[in-house]
Amino acid sequence: MDKFMIDSPVDLDRIEEAVREILEAVGEDPQRPGLLETPRRVARMYAEMFAGLHLKPERHLEVVFPENYDEMVLIRDIPFTSMCEHHLLPFSGIAHVAYIPNGQVTGLSKIARVVDEVARRPQVQERMTQEIADLINSRLETLGVAVVLRAEHSCMSIRGVKKHGSSTVTSALRGIFKTNESTRAEFMSLIRE
């Protein structure tokens, strides 16, 4: 069984029934062989895609290590997929997350786990960017945090204006990244390499 299905509070039966209703509403027969298992598959996909609603990503930042290091720590190119809350279509991209420690560091994988879990909920990219920055800044008590997300949104590429290949870039700067131009410039140059 999928790790997102274990003890999931998601009502899979209710989602399955809703998907059958949608299929009927668009003129399809949910009983035809190709669609028979679709409601179950969609329900499991939603449980996985929205697992972040029932998780506390800040728990990944509870373990810290004392370290006399006051330079930038950057984790680049963290892949993520989230779900646009306006159309329930996915957006996928990469996150760049940096922080300046203030006497303590955390495991590098913990930052990627935070990105993963914050991504697994319906939202807008702007809010996701801020939540990641605020969570890391408050839990690690940093001197500063910088987060940049670059993503392609299905709601822009497969419907509406149909601009495949366009990307949306959002940033959230906290502490020294917001107040110190050279620190901000160093971060921006490192994520462009």
N, C-alpha and C positions, 0 to 999 in steps of 0.2 A: 504494500500500500504506500502511496505517495506520502512524503513527510508533511505535506500541507493538509492531508486528510485526517491525520491522527488527532482525535479529540477536537475536530473542527466544530465551531459553533454555527457554521453556515448551514442553513436549511436546504439541503440538496434536493429533497423531494419537491419543495416549493419552486425552486429554480427550474427543475425539470418540467413541471406543469406550466410554468410561465413560458418556457421555450416552445413547448407544444402549441400553446396559444399563439405565440408569435408566428410560428410556421403556418398555422391555419389562417391567421390574419393576412399573411402575404399571399395566400392562395396555394399553399403547399399541402401535401398529405403527410403528416408526421408518422403515418403507419407504413409508408412505402419503405422497401428494404434499405435504401441508402440513407434514410433519415431516422430509422427506428432507434438507433443508439445515440443520435445527436443530442437529444435533451440531457442524457446522462453525461456525455462528454463535455457539454457546455457547462453543466453544473459543477463538474470537477475542475474545469478550467477557471471558473469564477472563484471557487474556493481557493485555488492556488493564487490567482491574480490579486485577490483581495485579502490574503492572509495577513497582511500588515495591519489591517484594522484591529486584529485581535492579538497583536504582538507588541512588546515594549522594546523598541530598538535601543533605547538608552541603556538597557541591561548589558549590552556589549561593551560599554565604556566604564563598567564598574571596576575592572582590573586595570590598574595603572602601575607604572614603575617609576620610582624616583630617578631622575636623570638630570644632570647639570648640562642641559643642551638648550640653547636659546636661538637656534637658527630654524629655518623653515623645514617642516616635514611635509612632503607632497606625495600623495598617491594619485597617479594620473590614470586616465583611460579606464575607469571602472565602468564596465557595461551595465546597463539597467534597462528594464522595460516597466512601464507604468501604464495606467489607464486614465484616459481623459474623462473627467467627470461630466463633460457636456454631451458627449456622444457615445460613451462607453466603448471607445476604440483605443487601441494601444498607441503609445508613443515610446520610442526606443532611442537610446543614445548612449553617451558616455558622460561620466562625472569626473571632475578634477577637484580634489579636496586637499587643502593645505591648512596647517596650523603652526603657530609658534608656541612651543611648550613654555610653561611657567613652572618648571621644577619637576614635571612629570610627563611621561609619554604613555601611550597605549600601544597594543599590538596593531600592526599595520592592517591585518585582516579584519580587525574590529571596525575600522572605518568603512571597508567594503561591505561588511554585514549591515551596518547602519544604513548605507545607501540602498541595499537590497530591500530591507524591510520597510523603509520609508516609501520606497517605490511601489510596494504591493498594496495599493489602496486607490480608490478613485480620487482624482485630484487634478489640479492644474500645475504645470511645471514651475510657475513662479512660486507657489506655496511650497512645493517640494524642495526647491532650492533653499528657501529660508528656513524650513524645518531642519534640514540637515545641518546648516550653519549654526543655528541656535542651539540645537541639541549638543553638538560637539563643543561649542564655546562654553556652554553652561556646565556640562558634565566634566570636561577636562580643565576648566578654569584657565583657559589659554590666554596668551597675550593678544591673540587674533586668529581668526579663521577666514578662509576664502573658499568659496564653492562656486564652480562654474559647471553648468549642465548644458550639453548640446544634444538636441534630439530631433528626430523626424516624427511628425505627428500624422497618424493615419487619417485623422479628420481633415487634414489639409491635403493629403496626397491621393486618397482614394474616393473622396466625395467633395462636394462643394466646389472650390476653385481648382481642385485636382493638380496641385503643384508638387509632383513627385520630385524628391531630391532636395526640397527646401528644408532648412533646419532652423530651429529656434534656439537661441542662446540666452540663458539667464545667469545672473550672478548674485551672490550675497557676500558682502564683505563685513567683517566684524573686527573691532579693535584696531590693531596696528595696520591691518590691510586697508582699512577705511581711512585712517588718519595719516598714514605715511606713504607718500607717493612713490618713493624708491622701493619699498617693500611690495607694494601693489604691482609696480612695473616688473620687479623680479619674478613674481608669481606669473604674471601674464606672459613674460618671455619664456618661462619654463614650460608652460602648457602648450606653447606654439612649436616647441622643438620637435 
